[in-house]
């Protein structure tokens, strides 16, 4: 449980952030152009957010392989960081455009507001990581952007209400349904009728390789979707501060440069926080077999990549992954055995609280910054 004394450092951190923002607007850092000196703080917060995203994203990418005992925990951060970086560079454009322009107008992404948005998301995600619960960064980011946009009455609702929010509800249901169908109506009947020697197949090296490749595929999908939560606002802010034309071509170039700085921090976050969320999803919810692990990874990553590439929707791979995990558990152990677990109940609570916390933090800090005259 997080009590009052534990929250005191967080409030002190927020206070310190505002003091630093105010000082940066009044003076420049030594040896730096005034514009570049003011960009330092948002990039630091973006890196802090990326570290937290790395911790939260480790579970949906590697919990299947880790839960099936196919890969040692020590190798996961490096593999995760490499694939996230590749996904962000190759397939991260659409979501970055949505995060950078689709909820809050790009011209509103000032240094102060960008810092507030990223800090709100980072603090909500940090809470989830400390509790060992994989959390959706995309949902916290959207809620944080919405808080700032609502404060200034510039919320762009079309993409939000017609595509993003419906996708948040529909995609986990699809993930659960597809995985449950595979487990219940394909895997279980085949195992009962002994068409395949599953005990022998479980230890087949080719299947082990497929599970690991599917985990790497999930990490690639995370890069395509989640890195934009930090690089999108940063790209819009840099364009505003440097006076660059806001065309899509310029945005993509600056987004790629931002990604080069931000994406490697995912691997750092995985090494710091990954073990907690891996244990929560990979070991404590349900024990995986290799076939189940492959189905989970392939279905969830494919769904995420589809909405990332074709619609630019920031979606929750964490919730897609948990939907698939729960589906396999229900197919194997029954609905009551899975949904009665205390960990499952804790997931629901944090998934609701963390985005709301990001929203409250962003709108509160925007109000404070407005009163301090630093917007």
N, C-alpha and C positions, 0 to 999 in steps of 0.2 A: 504494500500500500504506500502511496506517495503522500506524505503528510506535509504540514505547513513548513517546518524547518527545512525539509528537502527542497521546497520550492523557492526558498529565499535566494540561493545562488542564481536561479533563473531570472528573478526580478532584478537582481543586481546586474546581471549580464545585460538585460534589456536597457536598464538605465545607462549603463556604460556605453552601449551602442549609440544611444541618442547623443550622449556627450561627445563621442568621437565624430559622429556625423556633423554636429554643430561646429566642432573645431575644424573639420576638414573644409567646411564651407567658408570659414573665415581666414584660413591660412593654408599654404601649400606645404607638402612634405619636402624635406631637403632633397636637392638634386633631381626633382621631378617637376615636369610641367604641371601647373595647377589642375588642369583637366584630368591628367593621368593620376595625380595624387588622390583625387576624389574617387577614382574607380577602384582603388585598392580594397576598400572595405566591402563593397558588394561582391567582389571576387572571393574574398576571404569567407564571407557567409555562404557563397555558392559552393565553395570547397567543403565547408562544414556540412552543408546539406548533402552534397554528393557522398561524403563519408557515411552519413546516416542512411542514405539510399542504398549504399553498398551493403550495409549490415542487414537492412530489411529485404533487399532483393536476392540475397544469397539463398534463402530458403526456397522460393519458388523455382529457382534454377537448379539447385543441386540437392534439395531434400530427397528427391526420388532416388538418385544414385547413392546418396549417403545412407538413406533409409534401407536400401537394398545391400548395403555394405560392399559397394563396388569401388569406392574411391576414398582415400584417407582425407581427413579433414584438413591436413596441412597443405594439400595441393589445391584446395578449392579457391582460396583468394586470388592466386595468380591466374588460374584458368578463367575465373569469373571476370576479372579485370580486363583481360585481353579480349574476350568475346563481347563484353559491354562496349568497349571502345570501338570495335569493328561494327557493331550494330548501329551505334550512334552516327558514325561517319557514313555508312552505306545507306541506311534506311531511316534516319531520324528527322528528315526535313519536314514532313507533314505535321508531325506532332509539335515540333518546335515552332512552326508558323501559328498553330492554334494557341499554344501557350503564350507566345510572344505578342500576338495581335488579336486573337479570336475572342477573348473574354474582356480584357481591358485594352483600350486603344493604345497602340504602340507609342504614340506621342506622350502618353501619361507615364511611361516608364522612366521616371527620373531616378537619380541616384538614391534619394531617400526612400521613395516608394518601392523601388526594386529591393533595397535592403530589408524593408519591412516585410515584403512578400516572402522573400527567401528565408528570413529569420523565423517567421511564423510557421512555415512548413517544417523547417529544421527542428524547431522546439517540439512540435507535435509528434514528429517522427522519432525524435530522441526519447520521448516518453514511451512510445511503443517499443523501441529497441531495449530500453532499460527493463521493461516488463517481459521481454522475450517474445513479443507478438509481432509477426510480420504484418506491416501496415501498408496501405496504398498511398504512395507518395503522390500519385496523379490526383487522387481525390482531395488530398490536403492542399495541393497546389491550386486546384480549381477553386476550392472554397476560400483560400487566401486571396487569390485574384478577385474573386467575387466580393469579398469584404471591402477591399480598396475601391473597386468599381462602384459598389453601392454607396459608399461614403460620398463619392463625387457625382453620383447619379449618371454614370456613363457605362453601366453594365450592358454588354452586348449579349442579348438573350437568345438570338436565333440558334446559333451553334450549340449553346449550353442546353437549352430546354428541348430542342428538336433532335439532337444527335447524342450529345455527351451523356446526359443523365439517363435517357432511355437505354443507352448501351451499357451503363453500369449495372442496370437491373437484368438486362437480357443476356449479356455474355456469361455471367456465372451460371445462369440456369442452363444455357446451351452446353457449357463445359461439364456441368454435373450430369445432364441428360445423356450426352454422348458417351462419357466415361462409364456411367452406370449401365448403359446399353451394352457396351463392350464387355464389361465385367459380368453382367447378369445373363446376357443372352448369347454371348460368344465364348468367353473364357470359361465360365462355370460349366455349361453343358459339355464342352470339349473335355474338360478335366474329369467330369463324372463318367463319361463314356469311354475314357481312356484312348481317345484317338491319337493323342500325343503323349509321349513320356515327359511330363512337365518336370519331374524331379531331375531327369537327365538334362533337359533343356535349360533348367535354371542355372546350371554350371557350365553351359556352353560358352566358350570365349567370344564367339561372334555376337551372341545376345548381350554379353557384358559390354562389348564395344558399342553396340547400338544404344544401350542405356546411357553411356557416357556421352556419345555424340548427341543424343537427344537433350541431355542437360546443357551441353554447350549451345545447342540451338535455342534453348530457353534464355540463356544469358545473352545471346545475340538479340533476341526479341526484346529483352529488357533494355538493352542499349538503344534499340530503335524507338522505344516509347518513353522510358523514364529519364534518360539523360536530358531530354528537352525540358524537364521540370526546372532545371537550373540554367541550361544554356539558352532557352527561349527568352526569359526575362532579361538575362544578361545581354543578349544580342540586341534586343530593342533598346535597352538603356545605352549601350555603347553607340549605337547609331544616333540616338538623340543627342548625346553629349558631344559627339564628334561632328555633328551636323551632316551626317551622311544621308543621302537620299533613301527614303524608306521603301524602295522597290524590292521585290522578292529576290532578285538576283543578288543585290547587296546584302540583304538579310541572311541569305544562305551562306555567303562567304564569311560574314562575321560570326554566324552560328557555328560554322566548322572550326574557326579559330578558337572560339570559346570552348568548344567540345574538346579540343586538344589539351586545354588546361584542366577541364573539369572531369572528364571521363576517367582518367587514371585514379582519381580519388575513390572510385567505387571499389577498387581492389583493396585499398587501405581500410575502408569501412567494413569490407567483408572479413578482414583479419581481426578487426576490433570487436565487431558485434555478431558476426556470422554464426558462431558456435551456439549462441543462445537460441536463435530462431531455427537453426538446423535441428537442434534437439527437440524443439517444440513441435515442428511439423514432420520431421523425418523419423523420429523414434517414439514419440509419445502419443501420436494420434492413431496410427495404424502401421503395422509392419508390411513393407512392400516386397513383392517378388519382382524379378526383372521385367516380366511382361507388363505388369501393372505400372512399373516405373516408366517404361517406354511410352505407354498409352497416355499417362498423365502429362509427360513432357511434350509429346508431339501435339496433343489436342490443345493444350493451353497456349503453347508458343505460336501455333498456327492461327488461333483465334486472335491473339494479340497482334501478330504481324499483319493480319488481314485488315484490321481496323486502323492500324498505324499507317500502312502504305496507301490504302484506298480512301480513307476518310480523315486521316490525321486526328483521330480521337485519342486523348490521353486516357487509357483504360487501366484497370487494376489487375495486373498479372498475379498479384498476391491472392486476390479473391478468386480468380480463375483457377489457380493452382489448388487452393483449398477446396473449391467446389469439386474438382476432379478427385482429390484425395478422399474427401468425404464420400464421394460416389463409389470409389473402390472399396472403402470400408463398409459402406452399406451393402454392397453386393456380396462381400465376404462374410461379414459379421452381423448384419442386420441393422436396420435404421435405429432401433432403440439403443443398442449397444454403443453406437457411434455418437448420436446426438445427446446422450446423457453424460458424456465426458465433460469434466470441468474445464478442460482446455478449450473445447469447442464453445462453451458459454463465454469464456473470456475473450475469444476472438470476436464474437458479435459485439460485445461491449466496446472494445477498443476501436473496432472499425467504425462505430458510430461516434465515439468521443473524439478521436484524433482529428478528423476533418472539421468538426465543430470547433475544436480548440484552435485550429489554424484560422478559421473564420473570425472567431472572437479576438484572437491576438492581432490579426491584421487590421481589423476595423478599430480596435482599441489603440494600437500603436499609431495608426494614421491620425486618429483624433488627438493623441498626445503630441505628435509631431506638428500638427496643424496649430495647436495652442502654443508650441514652442517657436513657431515661425520658421521652421526649417523645411517646409514642403516646397 
